[in-house]
Amino acid sequence: MALIDEAGRKGLWLGLTGCIVACAAPVALGQASPGLTVGSANVAVADPGVPRPPGKTCTVELFNGFTFRDFSDHPYTYAPPVGCGKRWSKVVLEADFAVTAGRQFDRTASLWLGGANIYFGTTQEPSSAVAPSWHIERDVSDFASLLAQPQTGQAILGNVVDSTYTGIISGSARLVFYPANILAPKVEAPDAVFPLSDGTNGGTVALNTGSDLLSRTLTLPTNIERAYLDVFAQGQSGDEFWYSCVPDALANEAESCGGGSYREVQVSIDGQQAGVAPVYPWIFTGGIDPYMWRPTPGVQTLDFLPYRVDLTPFASLLNDGKPHTVAVGVTGANGNFAVTGNLFVHLDRGRKMVTGALTANTLQGQPAVATVDNQLTDTGGVVGGSVTTRASRSFRTAGYVDTSRGRIATEVNQTVAFRNTQTFTIDPTRYEQGIDQTATVDSTTKTRQGPLGITVTTETHFDYPLQANFANTFDGSGNIVSAPSSVTQGFSRQFSKTLGGLVIYRSDVDNSIDTADTLNFTNGAVSGHTGQRSTQQFRFRDNLGSCYGRDVTTASGVLASTADGGGCARARNQLLWFTHPDGSPDTSRTEDPGVF
């Protein structure tokens, strides 16, 4: 979190700143994002809305008119919709938030139902003249089993309102249900969800060190065929700018935070390593320089996407009827990571007990260790050079379950890689730091059913690039004069699913932003800013005809231009209703390797 009256040389920018049927359905345009008005200072993003299926809808309100002035609980109740049955093709969470004009931190927001997280993100910072509002949409069809029963939930959005921090945040949320019909079949949702939260009605767990764990002991069904863990790990407090940190031994010389820059999520079952996830470098709307994120915030800042870890090879271990401990940790955590997750399981409807075996796990015993190449030099008090941190490893997990439909074998091969290079120039007149970071995942899952079954293969590539440059310039008395900053941030996901040698589905998602601003100072205090500009570009395409493109540019704190249809035929956006154009995890017929 950041407000521009917090100072400190380096700390200035840190602290202040079923496919055959479904594919035959007609094309349906995705919901349009809220109206974008050129010249407006309100929130403007390029992200697509959630595509909707044809047919009737039922809406269930979770809450309306909640105001967030403190850290008190905001509970609500839920009951399944009346008149829409319990067979849904899709369920969409819609939420609207606003904050009054004034001074306020960016705040973390989360929504919970039955202890499970259904939304996680942050808020837009206001200004003295702008009271921003924004709209959130999320496909929550995977929670269908939870939504079939009455539940209690809560909105968590801690805020402080006093004579200094005056912005009051308000919000509302609802669930929109789409009953299954001939054009939009019932979603292949998981049969059960098990939250990994704080153990109450829902809440994240703070992990302050690399040895801290979010750990839950669960007694699960004994007929699990497939299992997935969706995880969130958001850096807060000392870990808000984790990607800018250097090893402790170099922190003083680089005038930077310690603890290093390597972060990675570790998932274990009963102490056995079972999967990993990269950590996305989300940037709060007050981070680095708040003006960079007005009116367009960073990638996913207002609506985080979870990373899905495939635990299917371990299904046989979970089916013995005994309690099992699922745990999540963050390698390198050095301050506070807010962590939560949801374990989704698909069951064999034909058997009460499913047996099998874990046949391979080369991840077990592999250390999560990074190497550091220190090229910093200090010549007469002038510091320059670079610090590069790298980590990479490959592993294989495999297992099978003997189901009512025969043996299903699953093999997951994954390579994860991390690189962070920081360059420094430090002398009496300037402090400059550049960051060039990327985390990548290449994952291949092969699923084979029966001795003569055809193998279904899914391949996914993730890339989380981040380039950032910060500079403080000083006058002869050591007073800060200006602080130019720039950030280029991205999210890229390429997916393919093949049956034998036939491509069933392929999709590509790219979301990026390029932004910059310069803070100006008089007598050590911020006196204004210049040069604010940003461009967000979102692209989605699949092999079934879906295509979405939007470009949003800003200048001097207002929307300068917007253009739709980039990269699409006739510059026209169109999305099939069952697609996930935002790149979120998908258990539909298109992307789940367990659905033939």
ZASE-998633 format. One record per residue (C-alpha): x negated, y, z; residue in one letter. Coordinates in pm, whole numbers, plus 50000, padded with zeros to 5 digits. Each point is the difference from the previous one (the first is absolute). Example, Ala and Ser with C-alpha at 12.3 -4.5 7.8 and 13.67 -1.06 7.14 Angstrom:
residues 2
487704955050780a 498635034449934s 
//
This chain:
residues 596
500005000050000m 498775034949934a 500775036750034l 497765026649856i 499205016850330d 497904970850122e 496335006149923a 496524985750019g 497414998949721r 500524965249851k 503174995550200g 501645029249820l 501194979949700w 500524968550208l 501935014950285g 501735028349815l 500274989949726t 523364635248122g 498335017249692c 501814984749703i 503355013050120v 498635031950141a 498005008549691c 503134998149791a 501605028050203a 500325033549825p 497415026750063v 500895022550291a 498295032950059l 498405004850340g 501515025150236q 498745034549914a 497755016050256s 501475030350175p 500185030149771g 496665016049927l 500125037449943t 497085018049842v 498985028650228g 501254982550314s 497794994650305a 502014969750113n 498564964749992v 499404987849644a 498784964649928v 499624979249685a 500984967050165d 502954980849851p 503174992650190g 501114964150058v 501714985649689p 503584989350069r 502044970649864p 503385004449834p 503224995950196g 501655012250319k 498185011550311t 500585000950375c 498215025150223t 499264995650369v 498815030550188e 497184994050247l 499905035350139f 500835035449900n 498955033450142g 497244986950227f 497675027850113t 496474993150114f 498745024950259r 498084977150236d 498884963950042f 503324986050120s 501624968949851d 502535003649721h 501964967249999p 502734989949758y 502144969449930t 500664981049680y 502804977149882a 500124982349662p 502075017549731p 503694992449969v 501234990349656g 496604991049849c 499644964350128g 496574986450091k 498704992549651r 498155030849882w 497945006149690s 498245029050168k 499965020650318v 498515034950000v 499035021550296l 500575037249941e 498745026350243a 499935037949995d 497775021650219f 499485037350045a 498015023150225v 500785036150081t 497655027949896a 497305008150253g 496914982650132r 499964962550049q 497664970549977f 500524972449749d 501684971750191r 500154962549958t 503494986649934a 501294964350012s 503384982449988l 500684966450164w 502784974149994l 500044969250221g 496425008650093g 498924998849634a 498495029549820n 502095011349702i 498245033449938y 496635015150089f 498645033749887g 499175035450105t 501705033749979t 499375030949791q 498565029850184e 502025032349983p 498735035649969s 501305032550139s 502055005349684a 500714964449878v 502324974650162a 499264968649796p 502414971049950s 499364966349837w 501724967849901h 498794964250056i 501154968249825e 498784964950074r 501084965849874d 500764980350318v 501554969449834s 497414977750171d 501795007450328f 503294984449879a 499954973250272s 499635026950265l 502695021849842l 502514971650002a 500445004550377q 500695030150228p 496785015850124q 498695028050215t 497355023549866g 498215032350065q 498355029249828a 496585009050140i 498795034849913l 498165016550286g 499925037849981n 499165029950220v 502085031849987v 498905029450213d 498955036249962s 497054989949779t 501294970149802y 503435010949886t 500944976649716g 503014978350081i 500234967949796i 503374984849912s 501014968949812g 502654975549886s 499854964649860a 502304974649840r 499954965749834l 501574995449656v 501104964549914f 500524986449648y 502124968149998p 498764972749769a 501804996549668n 499474982549668i 497685027549877l 498165003850330a 499574966150175p 499344995850369k 496505010350098v 497554972150082e 499425014950344a 498044983050279p 502114978950235d 498665016350316a 497855029050115v 497895001250316f 498825034750105p 496475007150118l 500685031750195s 499605012750356d 502394973750138g 502925023150074t 502545014049755n 497165007849764g 496825020550003g 496444998949872t 497114987350211v 496855020950045a 496724982349922l 497095020850128n 497084976749933t 499104972849756g 500704973650262s 503525012150085d 502874979149865l 503685002849930l 500904964750106s 503394982850013r 500774964150097t 502904986449797l 501934967549988t 500914996749637l 502344977749796p 498634965549920t 500865000849628n 497935029149869i 499034997949632e 498475034549952r 498835027250238a 498895035949947y 498845027150239l 500545036349904d 497595021850198v 499555037350061f 496855015050150a 500025037950027q 497015019350134g 500805024850276q 498085022150246s 496304990949972g 500744977749702d 502095025049804e 497015007949778f 498274966250031w 498795001649639y 497835030250089s 498164983550289c 496404987250007v 498254974950228p 499515012650355d 496245003249954a 500535025149717l 502905019950146a 497925028050153n 497795004549694e 503015000349764a 502105020650245e 502734974549940s 502214975550188c 498434966950100g 501194964349976g 499254995749630g 502405000549705s 500804962949954y 503564990250088r 501834967749916e 503054982350144v 499444964550130q 502894975450038v 499714968350208s 502194970750102i 499174984250336d 496585016349979g 499264986249652q 499305026249735q 502834998749749a 499895031349784g 498755035349954v 501425032949876a 498365032149883p 500765032250191v 501535027849793y 498525034950069p 503295018250054w 499505037350060i 502425019050220f 501545032349868t 497905019650250g 496834981249916g 496815016549874i 501735031949877d 503795001450046p 500495022349695y 498784972149769m 503144979950081w 502585027649944r 502304992449831p 498664965949884t 498644977050274p 497394972949953g 500644965549855v 502604981750214q 499615025550281t 503745003050060l 500714963049938d 497284974150065f 499954967149810l 499074968550194p 497444975249873y 501294964249966r 497784971750127v 500924965649861d 499984975150289l 501694971949807t 496974976450016p 500485000050380f 503724991049989a 499434964050112s 498225012050317l 502995021650091l 502554972149956n 499184979050308d 502565016650228g 497315013350233k 499295036750080p 497485016349768h 498145032550043t 499825023549702v 497565028650052a 498865030849809v 496795019650062g 498165028149823v 496294995549943t 498185032350089g 502905015950189a 498515028750196n 502695021850148g 503524989349919n 501644979849727f 503794997850014a 500754964449889v 503154979949937t 501184971849775g 502854977449896n 499634962449953l 502394987449730f 500694962949955v 501844980049734h 501524967150114l 500744966349844d 503794997750010r 499874962249943g 497894990350302r 499885009750365k 496354989950032m 497355005649734v 496554984950036t 496795005949811g 496425011150053a 497585028849973l 497394986949758t 497555029149971a 499125032050184n 496635014849908t 500965032850167l 499654984250343q 496665009750148g 499245026549739q 498935031750180p 501415033749899a 496655017649976v 498955030249797a 496515010049888t 498855036250027v 497465016649772d 498785031850172n 498395025249764q 500385030550225l 496975022650038t 499345028650241d 497385024849881t 499515029650228g 503604999050115g 501414996349648v 501904967149977v 500784983749666g 500504966549837g 502574972450023s 501374971750214v 501514970449816t 502044972950172t 500904967849818r 501894968350085a 501164971549779s 501084964050041r 501954972849827s 502054972050152f 502454972449924r 502934987050200t 502084970349889a 502694977550138g 503114980249917y 503454992050139v 502114969349919d 503455014649942t 503374985949898s 499005008849643r 496624983150019g 496535011550090r 499235037049953i 496325008850002a 498765035750030t 496505013349947e 498955036050064v 496665013149869n 499075035450093q 497085023849969t 500055032150204v 497475027749961a 499365033650168f 497605028049914r 499625034350156n 497295024549893t 499675032950186q 497675027849889t 498935028950225f 498435034249961t 499565017950333i 498055032050060d 500615033050185p 502245013149719t 502134970049915r 501354966150098y 500994978349705e 501254964450003q 501134978849708g 501814966750030i 500334973949727d 501864969550126q 501914970749861t 501514968150139a 500954972749754t 501744966450021v 500104973349731d 502424972650099s 501144968649819t 502714977150135t 500774966449839k 503154981050092t 500654964549877r 503104979350071q 500004962049964g 497344977349844p 500915011149646l 501085035150082g 498865029849798i 497845024550191t 501345034950061v 497135024950026t 500195035650125t 497105024149969e 499905033650176t 497405027449996h 500095029150245f 497825031049989d 500065027850263y 497665027549870p 499255031650199l 497695028549906q 499775030050231a 497755030350026n 499865024850288f 497805030350056a 499715026450270n 497965030849915t 498555022950270f 498725035650017d 496695010650154g 501524999950349s 501264964549964g 503655009949955n 502024979449758i 500955019049685v 501834974749786s 500884962949984a 500714986449651p 501404964549988s 501134976049731s 501444964750006v 500764974449730t 501914970250133q 501594970049831g 501934967650032f 499754974449720s 501624965749977r 499984975849707q 502054968250023f 500664969949779s 501934967650043k 499554970649764t 501694966249972l 497484977049841g 498605022749730g 503175020549958l 500115035250144v 503255003450196i 499435034650140y 497375027149991r 500045034750153s 497655029350054d 500335027950257v 497795030850025d 500595028650243n 497435027950032s 499605035450121i 497305025849942d 500135030550227t 497845028950119a 500085031850209d 497655024450172t 500525013350351l 498685035350061n 498865013150339f 499585033350172t 498215001350335n 500214962250026g 503794998449949a 501904989249691v 501055031449813s 501504983749692g 499414974949725h 499415000549626t 500054976749703g 502624975050116q 500854975949720r 500924963549963s 501144974249748t 501744967750088q 500464974049730q 502084968250035f 500144972149741r 501814966449999f 500454975249718r 500944963349969d 500374974849721n 503804999450023l 500485035449874g 499895019950322s 498025032249982c 499705030150227y 497795030749984g 500065032950183r 497475028350029d 500325026850266v 497685030150011t 499855027250264t 498255033450034a 499895025250285s 502284978650212g 502924996049757v 501014975449732l 498485011649671a 501274973149763s 501464965249979t 500244976049707a 501694965949977d 499414970349776g 496235001749970g 498734968249837g 503544987949918c 501604995449660a 501795031849895r 498805014950331a 502964983450170r 499974984050345n 501924967650036q 499784973850272l 501554965850028l 501864998650329w 497954971750154f 496585015849946t 497775015550265h 498515029949818p 498405013650319d 497764969350028g 501544987650325s 500034962650088p 502594980749803d 501614966350070t 502275001949698s 499974974949719r 497445020649812t 497125000350247e 500304972350258d 497874969749898p 502324977950203g 502995008249778v 499924978949683f 
//
